[in-house]
Amino acid sequence: MNATAEAPTPVLPRVVDDPVAGLVERMRPRLGRPVDAMQVAAALESDGLTDRSARDDYGRPDVFVLAEEVFRRLDPRVRPPAVPPVAPADAVRAARDLSHGLLYLMPGVLLPAVLAILAERPVVLALLVVGPFGWVWSGGTAWLAYRLVGRGLVRASGRLLRWSALLGPVIAAAATAALAGGTGADLPPVLLASGLLAYQAAATAALFYRREVWLLAAMAPAVAAGGGYLLTGRPGAPVAVVVAGGSVTVAFVLALRWTTRSDLPAWYAQPAKPPADLPLHRAVRPELPQLCAVLLYAALSAAYLLHSAARHLSGPVDLAVAAAPLVLGMGLVEWRARRLHERARARLRHERDPRRFATGVWARLAVELALVTVAVAVLALPMFAPLRQAGLLSTAGAVLVAAHVAIAGGYFLAFIVAGHGRYGRLSTALGVALAAHLAVLLLVPGGSSPLVDAAGYLGSAVLLQAMLLAALARVLGQAWRYR
């Protein structure tokens, strides 16, 4: 019998038509056996997976749904290390944050006494130099110092703060002297610019080393003298200026002393094995690329706030002091931005549903934004009620105050965006808001009138908030950012 041998059936390679299965296998070595879908979502997000790729590549509506699917296919029997517990709210830390507004407002208390002695033009010139330069200089210095501490380079951070404190007043004085050459200004505004930068350097060091109480104590005589001038009139102006100079000198010397510390308070995280100390230029070199983005953000923040304040500095009193509630409330803005991150981390420890986590963080953001807005508005009431009773609060002044209240909310959102490292989006939002207000001033008929100017500023502040909320849309609820 003739038998026909059958050819062997070829074994085809197995085709995986479920991309989620491939994702599970790719993530398994990294995830092990996760405890919940939240951990999976955090890992997927940190791996660069977005809602769009979840839809296009895996056929799921978003990362959270995909994470739940991956979680179901992994063995969840073994629990991974828990998220580190979040420290309870610290009343002392909160009070310290709130005091920052007083530190920022202190130089303004002395301005009337200075104007009583010096001509208005050179004083305005010094403020125009010191305002933006000091904002960028101190902001960049503080950011770099915190980055160095995060790498364990405590001594390098101290050297950075010390050199910044020494060079800042010199640069400000030189810039003011160069500009004053064509204005007839003399030595006093140069000294004023130098003194203001010395105070900013002292404030930067005090905030970094958490010595706010010492700075408040050093400046208390100056504030008392400035208040005394407001009560007694012109004869008290020279005394107030001399006392202010002494207070700033004491604060500056204290700041230089703080920068010699070789350790930091216990509330700063310390690496298990501190790295070897590095020369300052080598220590800051890895941070320089991102520093450029930070400096741009600081410059646009300063320009957005100060371009309006500079226009009204010598105008009616209600317009000149419209920014005071914002300045006084900046400590509260910083505090609530920090608390939002702490609350998100606390929620991450207890929430097992990624979508509920994201919804909760957004709800918390809405609450904090409303709290900041209402708090700064409340601060404005006792400041401007006397002006209203005296008939000195115009409609333009009220609108300008409302604009600064809205800017407080914008700066709160800016701190959140900066905390997520989105400096490009942040700078874009500030630049657009600044351009929008300038467009009102330059292009709208009557745009330079106080009321139209104030209304345009308020509109730009609302636009800033909207753009910053859009910048947070894809990052605020990502769980991995809080681990």
Secondary structure by P-SEA (a helix, b strand, c coil): cbbbbbccccccccccccaaaaaaaaacccccccccaaaaaaaaaaacccaaaaaaccccccaaaaaaaaaaacccccccccccccccccaaaaaaaaaaaaaaaccccaaaaaaacccaaaaaaaaaaaaaaaaaaaaaaaaaaaaaaaacaaaaaaaaaaaaaaaaaaaaaaaaaaaacccccccaaaaaaaaaaaaaaaaaaaaaacaaaaaaaaaaaaaaaaaaaaaccccaaaaaaaaaaaaaaaaaaaaaaaaaccccccccccccccccccccccccccaaaaaaaaaaaaaaaaaacaaaaaaaccccccccccaaaaaaaaaaaaaaaaaaaaaaaaaaaccccaaaaaaaaaaaaaaaaaaaaaaaaaaaccccaaaaaaccccaaaaaaaaaaaaaaaaaaaaaaaaaacaaaaaaaaaaaaaaaaaaaaccccccccaaaaaaaaaaaaaaaaaaaaaaaccccccccccc
